[in-house]
Amino acid sequence: MKSLFMLLIGAGMGTALGMMFAPRSGEETRNNVANAVNEGIDYGKQKTQEWGQKAGQQARKIASDVRDQVSDATQEGTRQYREAKSS
């Protein structure tokens, strides 16, 4: 998240400096700025989607691991109960 924030700050600063020193017309500069902003937004959306997918994968793995541990503990508890009951 910090990287995305820093990217957006850098893009904003670069855009501002580019507008100040660019030898282009106002309309051309505005179009360039709009394109840069749209590219930044697209990049942010892509990264957010990637991070969401990774988080989902990690959550599913953790849930699976916990399920396995609970199942193992339940089986062991049942085994010990039956062993104690038969003694």
C-alpha positions as CSV (number, residue, x, y, z in Angstrom):
1,M,0.0,0.0,0.0
2,K,2.9,2.3,0.8
3,S,4.4,1.7,-2.6
4,L,1.2,2.6,-4.4
5,F,1.0,5.8,-2.3
6,M,4.6,6.7,-3.1
7,L,4.0,5.9,-6.8
8,L,1.0,8.3,-6.9
9,I,3.0,11.0,-5.1
10,G,5.8,10.6,-7.6
11,A,3.5,10.7,-10.5
12,G,1.8,13.8,-9.2
13,M,5.2,15.6,-8.7
14,G,6.4,14.5,-12.2
15,T,3.2,15.7,-13.7
16,A,3.5,19.1,-12.0
17,L,7.1,19.5,-13.0
18,G,6.3,18.4,-16.6
19,M,3.6,21.0,-16.9
20,M,5.9,23.8,-15.6
21,F,8.7,23.0,-18.0
22,A,6.9,21.5,-21.0
23,P,7.1,23.4,-24.3
24,R,3.7,22.2,-25.3
25,S,0.3,23.8,-25.8
26,G,-2.1,23.8,-22.8
27,E,-4.5,21.3,-24.5
28,E,-1.7,18.9,-25.4
29,T,-0.3,19.2,-21.8
30,R,-3.8,18.5,-20.3
31,N,-4.2,15.5,-22.6
32,N,-0.8,14.2,-21.5
33,V,-1.7,14.7,-17.8
34,A,-5.0,13.0,-18.3
35,N,-3.3,10.0,-19.9
36,A,-0.7,9.8,-17.1
37,V,-3.4,9.9,-14.5
38,N,-5.4,7.2,-16.3
39,E,-2.3,5.0,-16.5
40,G,-1.7,5.5,-12.8
41,I,-5.3,4.6,-12.0
42,D,-5.1,1.5,-14.2
43,Y,-1.8,0.5,-12.5
44,G,-3.4,0.9,-9.1
45,K,-6.4,-1.2,-10.0
46,Q,-4.2,-3.9,-11.4
47,K,-2.0,-4.0,-8.3
48,T,-5.1,-3.9,-6.0
49,Q,-6.5,-6.9,-7.9
50,E,-3.3,-8.8,-7.6
51,W,-3.0,-8.1,-3.9
52,G,-6.6,-9.2,-3.4
53,Q,-6.0,-12.5,-5.2
54,K,-2.9,-13.2,-3.2
55,A,-4.7,-12.4,0.1
56,G,-7.5,-14.7,-1.0
57,Q,-5.1,-17.5,-1.7
58,Q,-3.4,-17.1,1.6
59,A,-6.7,-17.0,3.5
60,R,-7.8,-20.2,1.8
61,K,-4.5,-21.9,2.7
62,I,-4.8,-20.8,6.3
63,A,-8.4,-22.0,6.5
64,S,-7.4,-25.4,5.0
65,D,-4.5,-25.8,7.5
66,V,-6.8,-25.0,10.4
67,R,-9.4,-27.4,9.2
68,D,-6.7,-30.1,8.9
69,Q,-5.4,-29.4,12.4
70,V,-8.9,-29.5,13.9
71,S,-9.7,-32.7,12.1
72,D,-6.4,-34.3,13.3
73,A,-7.1,-33.1,16.9
74,T,-10.6,-34.5,16.8
75,Q,-9.4,-37.9,15.5
76,E,-6.8,-38.1,18.2
77,G,-9.3,-37.1,20.9
78,T,-11.7,-39.8,19.7
79,R,-8.9,-42.4,19.6
80,Q,-7.8,-41.5,23.1
81,Y,-11.4,-41.5,24.4
82,R,-12.0,-45.0,22.9
83,E,-8.7,-46.2,24.3
84,A,-9.5,-44.9,27.8
85,K,-13.1,-46.3,27.7
86,S,-11.9,-49.8,26.7
87,S,-9.3,-49.9,29.5
